[in-house]
Amino acid sequence: MKDANTGKRTVPATRARLRAGKLRTMSQDLIGPCTLYDLKNGNTGLILPGEAADLPDTFYIEDEGDMCLGLAHVQQRARPHIEIAYLEAPTPLHTLTKRSA
């Protein structure tokens, strides 16, 4: 996968943290699980397991490592790897549960 701005191959950050995540639709229905990792260009990479469902261009990511939920948009697709950029800063999950309680 190549970075659209530099034309160079996107690679995990030097000390990329692999962490579990869940992908959710805009109505926050579960799409499926994924693995998240940081990229050197500041974006986030996703690894989709096996024959995961087709992923829409915009969706929510529930990051189980950082315990947050963020709206994301696909930058590049090279299955099973997908590069995304967050459209807004991810929100900590504990603040979402307080509001709904």
N, C-alpha and C positions, 0 to 999 in steps of 0.2 A: 504494500500500500504506500502511495506517495503523498507527501504533504502538498496540498494545492498551491500554497504560497511559495515554497522553496523548490519544489520538484524533487526533493530528497525523500528517501524512504522514511516513513514514520516508524519510530522504534520506541519500545518501552523506556521510561526514564531510567537512569542509572540504577537507582534502588527502587524499582517499581514495586508497589504494594499490590499484591493480588488480593482481592476481596470479593465476597459473595454479594450478589445483588438480585433484584427482581425487576423485570420490565413490566410496566403497566400502561394501559391505553389512556387516552385523554379523560375517560370517565373513571379511571383508576381500576379497571378490571385487570386481572393478572394475564399477562402475555406469556411469561415464562421466566425461568431462572437464567442468570448469566454470571460471568466472572468479569470484574472491572479491574483495570490497571491504568496507571498514569502514563501519559506520553510526554516526551521531552518538549514538545511544542505547547504544552499546557492543557491540551485537550485530554479526553479520557478515551481509553480503548475498551471495547467489549469483546468477549469471546462468547459466542452462542453455542450451546451444546448440540451435537448431532444435527438432526433435521428440524431445527426450531422453526416455529411459525414465521411467516413473512412479517417483517418488522416495518411498521409505518415510519414515515420520515420524522415525525414528532411524537414523543411519548414521555412518560415519566420513568425515572430510575429511582428505585428504593435501594440505597447503598447500605447494606447490612454492616459493613465495616465502620463507616463513618456515622451510621445511624441518622441518615438524612434522606429527603425526597427532593428531587429536582427535575425540572422540565428540560428535556434535551432534544437536540436535532441532529440527524445523521449528517456527517460531513463527507465520509467515504465508506464504501462497502467493499470488502474483500473477504467474503465468508471463509472461515468462521469469525474473522476479525472485522469489527466495525468501529470507525472513529466517530465520536460524537463531541459536540460542544454544548455546554449548558446554556440555555436561553435566559435563565435567571439563576441567582445564587441558590444552591440547595438549602432547604429548610430543615432544621433538626426535627426528627420525628417526635421528640418529647414535647415540643411546642404545639404540634398538630394534635396530639392526644389530649393536651390540656384544653384546647379550644373546643373539641368535640365532647368533652366530659361535662 
